[in-house]
Amino acid sequence: MNNKKLSIRVLFPLIMSISIVFCILSCMILFSHYISTYLVRKTIEETSRQKNVLAQNIENEIDSINSIMNNIYYNTIKKYDIQDKNFKTILANEITSNSETIYGLALYDTEGKNLWHSNNLTSTSMQNESWFTQAKDNIETICYGSKKLVYPDNVKQVFQISRYVEYINHGKMKSGVLLMQYYTDSIDAILEHYKNTQNSYCYLLDNTSNFLYHPFIKEISSGLYKENTTKIALNSTNYSIKKLHGTKWLIERQQIGYTGWNIVLVSSLFNIHTENMGIYYVIWLLLLIVGIILVFTDILLFHDFTNPVYQLLDTMQEFGKGNYEVKAAENGIGELKTLSAHFNIMAEKLQNQMDEIRRNEREKRKMEKKPLAVSD
């Protein structure tokens, strides 16, 4: 009987408790996976939204640059003969009126020979410069080339922007290239508004995959930092999740109009999970509390279920030993209570029958004694 009690009262609740713990752990894993997937999806959506905002702001700045470039072309270069005194004066005034954004202007013929340049530019031939050849090959668009350092002391840099133009020289229409050197400050200011940290940052590439902007450009230049996401970004159409140095990174890229520039946003997914560990802890704690409640509830319910059975079993054993006065406690749930009640009824009937048999035996012995008494 002891072995039976052990197998039911200990082993069964233990198995149930282990099952509950397994279910709780499974729920923890599933919830963690769901939350992890949800956080990654929300990060992708948020990063994509921020990427679109940055790209739109840069494109608005590009439109402003294009307007300045087109205004110089159509209202001056195409309108005035380069031999006209007004030509140089108007171009000089354009630089003066836009001195906060324009560093310099220059006009070249198709052979790269300088026809006119502002005071801070040189008159050397530019035939082999990339911005020059791009403008000659793409006559319908404004070309955005690489950036150039112009004020080393103040770390001032410019974008070299060019376009194919038609100019008038001695009354004849000829072809050439217009160069505008535009300060990078306005584009840099847009990108600096992004939360540029080691775990989340953005950078801008030109059409040759060189950095136009990077928050860690000084570290990159000095060899203290290496950007490993450039190739991954350029090879992905929208976004990519790659593991680098043991950490998963979200890399999103978007091209800026027809400039050939690409803006890239990089975010550490490990850092996102770390920042949201509070959510994991709350869910794990809730599931742990639920698990503990279920285990104790299981033990209590099983105790309430088996106690009446064992009480009835003890009563039956006492009854089997001849103690016909013993009664089963009529408690328990449903059928257990009915079973105890039926046992008491049966025991009472059996006891009445035994009493009846004993009375009959006594009566029988009395009747047997009477003839003996008469013969004496």
C-alpha positions as CSV (number, residue, x, y, z in Angstrom):
1,M,0.0,0.0,0.0
2,N,2.9,2.4,0.8
3,N,4.3,1.9,-2.7
4,K,0.8,2.6,-4.1
5,K,0.6,5.8,-2.1
6,L,4.0,6.8,-3.3
7,S,3.2,6.3,-6.9
8,I,0.0,8.2,-6.8
9,R,0.5,10.9,-4.2
10,V,4.1,11.8,-5.2
11,L,4.9,10.5,-8.6
12,F,1.7,11.8,-10.3
13,P,1.9,15.4,-9.0
14,L,5.6,15.3,-9.8
15,I,4.9,14.4,-13.4
16,M,2.2,17.0,-13.6
17,S,4.5,19.7,-12.2
18,I,7.3,18.7,-14.6
19,S,4.7,19.0,-17.5
20,I,3.6,22.5,-16.3
21,V,7.2,23.6,-16.0
22,F,7.9,22.3,-19.5
23,C,4.8,24.2,-20.8
24,I,5.9,27.4,-19.1
25,L,9.4,27.2,-20.4
26,S,8.0,26.5,-23.9
27,C,5.7,29.6,-23.5
28,M,8.8,31.7,-22.4
29,I,10.7,30.6,-25.5
30,L,7.7,31.2,-27.8
31,F,7.0,34.6,-26.3
32,S,10.7,35.6,-26.5
33,H,10.8,34.6,-30.1
34,Y,7.6,36.5,-30.8
35,I,8.8,39.6,-29.0
36,S,12.2,39.3,-30.7
37,T,10.5,39.1,-34.2
38,Y,8.2,41.9,-33.3
39,L,11.1,44.2,-32.2
40,V,13.1,43.4,-35.3
41,R,10.0,44.1,-37.5
42,K,9.3,47.4,-35.6
43,T,13.0,48.4,-35.9
44,I,12.9,47.7,-39.7
45,E,9.8,49.8,-40.0
46,E,11.2,52.6,-37.9
47,T,14.6,52.6,-39.6
48,S,12.9,52.6,-43.0
49,R,10.8,55.6,-42.0
50,Q,13.8,57.5,-40.7
51,K,15.7,56.5,-43.9
52,N,12.9,57.9,-46.1
53,V,12.8,61.1,-44.1
54,L,16.6,61.6,-44.4
55,A,16.5,60.7,-48.1
56,Q,13.6,63.2,-48.7
57,N,15.4,66.0,-46.9
58,I,18.5,65.4,-48.9
59,E,16.5,65.3,-52.1
60,N,14.9,68.6,-51.2
61,E,18.4,70.0,-50.7
62,I,19.4,68.6,-54.1
63,D,16.4,70.3,-55.7
64,S,17.6,73.6,-54.2
65,I,21.1,73.0,-55.5
66,N,19.7,72.1,-58.9
67,S,17.7,75.4,-58.9
68,I,20.8,77.4,-58.2
69,M,22.7,75.6,-60.9
70,N,19.9,75.9,-63.5
71,N,19.4,79.6,-62.7
72,I,23.1,80.3,-63.3
73,Y,23.0,78.4,-66.6
74,Y,19.8,79.7,-68.1
75,N,19.9,83.3,-66.8
76,T,23.6,84.0,-67.3
77,I,25.7,81.5,-69.2
78,K,23.1,80.8,-71.9
79,K,22.0,84.5,-72.0
80,Y,25.3,86.4,-72.1
81,D,28.3,86.2,-74.3
82,I,31.4,85.2,-72.2
83,Q,33.2,88.1,-73.7
84,D,30.5,90.5,-72.4
85,K,31.6,92.4,-69.3
86,N,28.2,91.7,-67.7
87,F,28.9,87.9,-67.9
88,K,31.8,88.0,-65.3
89,T,30.0,90.5,-63.1
90,I,26.8,88.5,-62.9
91,L,28.6,85.3,-62.1
92,A,30.6,87.0,-59.5
93,N,27.4,88.4,-58.0
94,E,25.9,84.9,-57.9
95,I,28.8,83.7,-55.7
96,T,28.5,86.7,-53.5
97,S,24.7,86.3,-53.0
98,N,25.2,82.6,-52.3
99,S,28.5,82.9,-50.4
100,E,27.1,80.7,-47.5
101,T,26.5,77.8,-49.9
102,I,28.7,78.3,-53.0
103,Y,32.5,78.2,-52.7
104,G,33.3,78.8,-56.4
105,L,32.3,78.6,-60.0
106,A,34.2,77.8,-63.2
107,L,33.3,77.3,-66.9
108,Y,35.3,75.0,-69.3
109,D,35.1,74.1,-72.9
110,T,34.7,70.5,-74.1
111,E,38.5,70.1,-74.1
112,G,38.8,71.0,-70.5
113,K,40.3,74.4,-71.1
114,N,39.2,77.0,-68.5
115,L,37.1,79.9,-69.9
116,W,36.3,81.6,-66.7
117,H,36.7,80.8,-62.9
118,S,36.0,82.6,-59.6
119,N,39.0,83.9,-57.8
120,N,39.4,81.0,-55.4
121,L,39.6,78.4,-58.2
122,T,42.5,77.6,-60.6
123,S,42.6,77.9,-64.3
124,T,44.2,74.5,-64.9
125,S,42.8,72.1,-67.4
126,M,40.1,69.6,-65.9
127,Q,39.8,67.3,-68.8
128,N,40.7,64.2,-66.8
129,E,38.5,65.0,-63.8
130,S,35.6,62.6,-63.1
131,W,33.1,65.4,-62.7
132,F,34.1,66.8,-66.1
133,T,33.8,63.5,-68.0
134,Q,30.5,62.7,-66.3
135,A,29.0,66.1,-67.3
136,K,30.1,65.5,-71.0
137,D,28.7,62.0,-71.0
138,N,25.4,62.9,-69.3
139,I,24.2,66.1,-71.0
140,E,20.7,65.9,-69.7
141,T,21.4,65.7,-66.0
142,I,23.3,67.6,-63.3
143,C,26.2,65.4,-62.1
144,Y,27.2,65.1,-58.4
145,G,30.8,64.1,-57.9
146,S,33.1,63.6,-55.0
147,K,33.8,66.1,-52.2
148,K,36.9,68.1,-51.8
149,L,38.6,69.8,-48.9
150,V,39.0,73.6,-49.6
151,Y,39.7,75.1,-46.1
152,P,42.0,72.7,-44.3
153,D,42.2,74.8,-41.2
154,N,38.4,75.1,-40.8
155,V,37.8,71.6,-42.3
156,K,35.5,73.1,-44.9
157,Q,34.5,70.7,-47.7
158,V,32.6,71.1,-51.0
159,F,30.7,68.9,-53.4
160,Q,31.9,69.2,-57.0
161,I,28.7,69.6,-59.0
162,S,28.8,69.8,-62.8
163,R,26.6,69.9,-65.8
164,Y,26.8,70.1,-69.6
165,V,26.1,73.7,-70.8
166,E,25.9,75.6,-74.0
167,Y,27.6,79.0,-73.9
168,I,28.0,81.9,-76.3
169,N,31.5,83.0,-77.4
170,H,31.9,85.8,-79.9
171,G,28.3,85.3,-80.9
172,K,28.6,81.5,-81.5
173,M,27.0,78.8,-79.5
174,K,29.4,76.3,-78.1
175,S,29.4,73.4,-75.7
176,G,31.1,73.2,-72.3
177,V,31.0,72.2,-68.7
178,L,30.0,74.3,-65.7
179,L,31.5,73.4,-62.3
180,M,30.0,74.6,-59.0
181,Q,31.7,73.8,-55.7
182,Y,28.9,73.7,-53.1
183,Y,29.6,73.5,-49.3
184,T,28.7,70.2,-47.7
185,D,27.4,71.9,-44.6
186,S,23.7,71.7,-45.5
187,I,23.8,67.9,-46.3
188,D,26.0,67.3,-43.3
189,A,23.5,69.1,-41.1
190,I,20.6,66.8,-42.3
191,L,22.6,63.7,-41.5
192,E,23.9,64.9,-38.2
193,H,20.3,65.1,-36.9
194,Y,20.3,61.3,-36.9
195,K,21.1,59.5,-33.7
196,N,24.7,58.7,-34.7
197,T,26.1,56.3,-32.0
198,Q,28.3,53.2,-32.2
199,N,25.0,51.1,-32.3
200,S,23.0,53.2,-34.7
201,Y,24.3,55.6,-37.3
202,C,24.0,56.6,-41.0
203,Y,26.4,57.5,-43.7
204,L,26.3,58.8,-47.3
205,L,28.2,57.4,-50.3
206,D,28.9,59.0,-53.6
207,N,28.5,57.2,-57.0
208,T,32.0,55.7,-56.6
209,S,31.2,54.3,-53.1
210,N,33.4,56.9,-51.3
211,F,32.2,58.5,-48.1
212,L,30.5,61.9,-48.5
213,Y,29.5,61.8,-44.9
214,H,30.3,59.4,-42.0
215,P,30.0,60.2,-38.3
216,F,33.3,58.3,-37.7
217,I,35.2,59.6,-40.7
218,K,38.1,60.8,-38.5
219,E,38.4,57.4,-37.0
220,I,38.2,55.8,-40.4
221,S,40.9,58.1,-41.8
222,S,43.2,57.3,-38.9
223,G,42.6,53.6,-39.2
224,L,40.9,53.3,-35.8
225,Y,37.6,52.2,-37.3
226,K,36.6,50.2,-40.4
227,E,33.2,50.3,-42.0
228,N,32.2,46.7,-42.9
229,T,28.7,47.3,-44.1
230,T,29.3,49.2,-47.3
231,K,29.5,46.2,-49.7
232,I,26.5,44.6,-47.9
233,A,24.4,47.7,-48.3
234,L,25.2,48.2,-52.0
235,N,24.4,44.5,-52.7
236,S,21.0,44.7,-51.0
237,T,17.9,46.1,-52.7
238,N,16.2,47.4,-49.6
239,Y,17.5,46.1,-46.3
240,S,19.7,43.3,-45.0
241,I,20.4,41.6,-41.7
242,K,23.9,40.4,-41.3
243,K,26.0,39.0,-38.4
244,L,29.3,41.0,-38.0
245,H,31.7,40.5,-35.1
246,G,29.2,38.3,-33.3
247,T,26.4,40.8,-33.5
248,K,23.4,41.0,-35.9
249,W,23.1,44.3,-37.8
250,L,20.2,45.8,-39.7
251,I,21.5,47.6,-42.8
252,E,19.2,49.7,-44.9
253,R,20.1,51.6,-48.1
254,Q,18.3,54.1,-50.4
255,Q,19.6,55.8,-53.5
256,I,19.2,59.6,-53.6
257,G,17.4,60.4,-56.9
258,Y,19.6,60.4,-60.0
259,T,22.8,61.6,-58.1
260,G,24.1,58.1,-57.7
261,W,24.5,58.8,-54.0
262,N,23.4,56.2,-51.4
263,I,22.3,56.8,-47.9
264,V,22.9,53.9,-45.5
265,L,21.4,53.4,-42.0
266,V,23.0,50.8,-39.7
267,S,21.5,49.5,-36.4
268,S,22.6,46.9,-34.0
269,L,19.8,44.4,-33.3
270,F,21.6,43.2,-30.2
271,N,21.4,46.7,-28.7
272,I,17.7,46.8,-29.5
273,H,17.1,43.6,-27.6
274,T,19.3,44.9,-24.7
275,E,17.2,48.2,-24.5
276,N,14.0,46.2,-24.4
277,M,15.1,43.5,-21.8
278,G,12.6,45.0,-19.4
279,I,9.8,43.6,-21.6
280,Y,11.4,40.1,-21.5
281,Y,11.8,40.2,-17.7
282,V,8.1,41.2,-17.2
283,I,6.8,38.5,-19.4
284,W,9.2,35.9,-17.9
285,L,8.2,36.9,-14.4
286,L,4.4,36.7,-15.2
287,L,4.9,33.3,-16.8
288,L,6.9,32.1,-13.8
289,I,4.2,33.3,-11.4
290,V,1.5,31.5,-13.5
291,G,3.7,28.4,-13.4
292,I,4.1,28.5,-9.7
293,I,0.3,29.0,-9.2
294,L,-0.5,26.1,-11.5
295,V,1.9,23.8,-9.7
296,F,0.5,24.6,-6.3
297,T,-3.1,24.4,-7.6
298,D,-2.3,21.0,-9.1
299,I,-0.9,19.7,-5.8
300,L,-3.8,21.1,-3.8
301,L,-6.4,19.8,-6.2
302,F,-4.8,16.4,-6.4
303,H,-4.6,16.3,-2.6
304,D,-8.3,17.2,-2.3
305,F,-9.0,14.4,-4.8
306,T,-7.0,11.6,-3.3
307,N,-7.5,12.3,0.4
308,P,-11.2,11.0,0.4
309,V,-10.0,7.9,-1.6
310,Y,-7.4,7.0,1.0
311,Q,-9.7,7.8,3.9
312,L,-12.2,5.5,2.4
313,L,-9.5,2.9,1.8
314,D,-8.5,3.1,5.5
315,T,-12.1,2.8,6.6
316,M,-12.5,-0.3,4.4
317,Q,-9.4,-1.9,5.9
318,E,-10.7,-1.2,9.4
319,F,-14.1,-2.7,8.4
320,G,-12.3,-5.7,7.0
321,K,-10.6,-6.3,10.4
322,G,-14.0,-6.6,12.0
323,N,-14.6,-3.1,13.2
324,Y,-18.2,-2.8,11.9
325,E,-18.8,0.4,13.7
326,V,-16.4,2.4,11.6
327,K,-17.9,4.9,9.2
328,A,-16.5,6.5,6.1
329,A,-16.3,10.3,6.1
330,E,-18.7,11.6,3.4
331,N,-16.5,14.3,1.9
332,G,-14.7,14.8,-1.4
333,I,-15.9,15.9,-4.8
334,G,-18.9,14.4,-6.7
335,E,-18.7,10.7,-7.1
336,L,-16.2,10.4,-4.2
337,K,-18.7,11.7,-1.8
338,T,-21.4,9.3,-3.2
339,L,-19.0,6.4,-3.0
340,S,-18.4,7.0,0.7
341,A,-22.1,7.3,1.3
342,H,-22.8,4.0,-0.5
343,F,-20.1,2.3,1.4
344,N,-21.7,3.5,4.7
345,I,-25.1,2.2,3.5
346,M,-23.5,-1.1,2.5
347,A,-21.6,-1.3,5.8
348,E,-24.8,-0.5,7.8
349,K,-26.7,-3.2,5.9
350,L,-23.9,-5.7,6.4
351,Q,-23.7,-4.8,10.1
352,N,-27.5,-5.3,10.4
353,Q,-27.2,-8.6,8.7
354,M,-24.5,-9.7,11.1
355,D,-26.5,-8.5,14.1
356,E,-29.4,-10.5,12.7
357,I,-27.3,-13.6,12.3
358,R,-25.9,-13.2,15.9
359,R,-29.5,-12.9,17.2
360,N,-30.6,-15.9,15.3
361,E,-27.6,-17.8,16.7
362,R,-28.4,-16.8,20.2
363,E,-32.1,-17.8,19.7
364,K,-31.0,-21.1,18.3
365,R,-28.8,-21.9,21.3
366,K,-31.6,-21.0,23.6
367,M,-33.9,-23.4,21.9
368,E,-31.4,-26.1,22.1
369,K,-30.9,-25.6,25.8
370,K,-34.6,-26.0,26.6
371,P,-35.0,-29.8,25.9
372,L,-31.9,-30.4,28.0
373,A,-33.4,-28.5,30.9
374,V,-36.8,-30.5,30.7
375,S,-35.0,-33.9,30.7
376,D,-33.0,-33.0,33.8
